Amino acid sequence: MVEVTVTPRSSLADQAVQVVVCGLAPSQLVTLRAWLTDEHGQRFQPDSLFKRLVKRDVMGSPFLVHLEVFDGLRLVSGQQDEPLAACTAERWYVGPGVQRVPIREGRVRGALLLPPGPGPFPAVIDLFGGAGGLIEFRAGLLASRGFAVLALAFFAYEDLPKGLTQLDLDYFEEATELLLRHPKVRGPGLGVIGVSKGAEVALAMAAFLPQVVATVWINGTSFLYGNPLLYKGLRIPSIPYQTERMLFTELGAVDNSAIFADPRDPACSASAIPVEKIQGKVLFVVGEADRSFNSKLFAQLATARLPQDAYRLLSYPGAGHLIEPPGSPLCSISTLRGTPLPVVWGGEPQPHARAQEHSWQEIVEFLELHLSPAPAIKL
């Protein structure tokens, strides 16, 4: 009698689980397959192309991961295949007691995810990139780790601008002040985490907003590309995308790695984010196989202008652009809002998975360290 079990059967999506198959004959060749169906009915396993797995409804349901054990080698699935054993595991993006509060105050749009209990909790603003809209799965996991997290939309959501034409830092300052006013939030500072365009925004927030004391930058830039930054009358110009240098792969996807002008060109200097103004700490997370742009170069250019004790740089060979919490499958190519063809993100499955596991632990520890209350002064 073959049996497959997952322990724990219900867990947070970033938590490691143990999968055990028992009842097999010695040296028996088997295939272990895991798959799930997302909220749009898309089935995820290795034959799903150009799809990014994103949990939209973090509160209402988990992902149900189906594990099946087949006799022999099964490279493709067929209706006639009967597994030797099967089971289902729940992967949640919020822990018990986490609350979600929709945010629609002033210009700010998003969702606040709060841990259980009275607080006050350390606060984090969570930003994504060119996908736009509101993405909450990382915020839910951070809230489950004890942070009050504002998943912040900044375009293509409700009444916000449909496209990204400029970065209005006053909007992000308004969101910062809103979060710090919340009765369950512990100030006086907060953290920001962002990936891709969101990392660019996070670095700019750290440079101009003194409330930002801990910044997690994941595969972003340290210059303004495509969109100028505006803040209280200041304007930092952007570097235009060189779209004529776009490459097309044999799979019919777009490789954007060449459309970013070299930031070391003196003509680009006016578009640099003034990282030397940053008063807090920064954690740079780099995927060295990022095919979206040369994130390692952008991180190195930023750290060269920071004091050595102001930052940490984590750089992962083989990891692609979309470094997400552990348990997220590698997305090396996917569709993206505003692009006619799928976009290449890069990365190799095993090193990317290892990068996600290691960086997530480092990110949580970094935020805990720099958002913890100051030690009491003994008189």
Secondary structure, DSSP 8 states (H G I E B T S, - for coil): --EEEEESSEEETTS--EEEEES--TT--EEEEEEEE-TTS-EESTT--S-------TTT--EEEEEEEEES--SS--TT---SEEEEEEEESS-TT-EEEEEEETTEEEEEEE-SSS--EEEEEEE--TT-S---HHHHHHHHTT-EEEEE--SSSTTS-SS---EEHHHHHHHHHHHHHSTTEEEEEEEEEEETHHHHHHHHHHHH-TTEEEEEEES--SB-BSS-EEETTEEE--B---GGG-EE-TTS-EE-TTSS--TTSGGGGGGB--GGG--SEEEEEEETT-SSS-HHHHHHHHHTTS-GGGEEEEEETT--S---STT----SEE--TT-SS-EE----HHHHHHHHHHHHHHHHHHHHHHTS-------
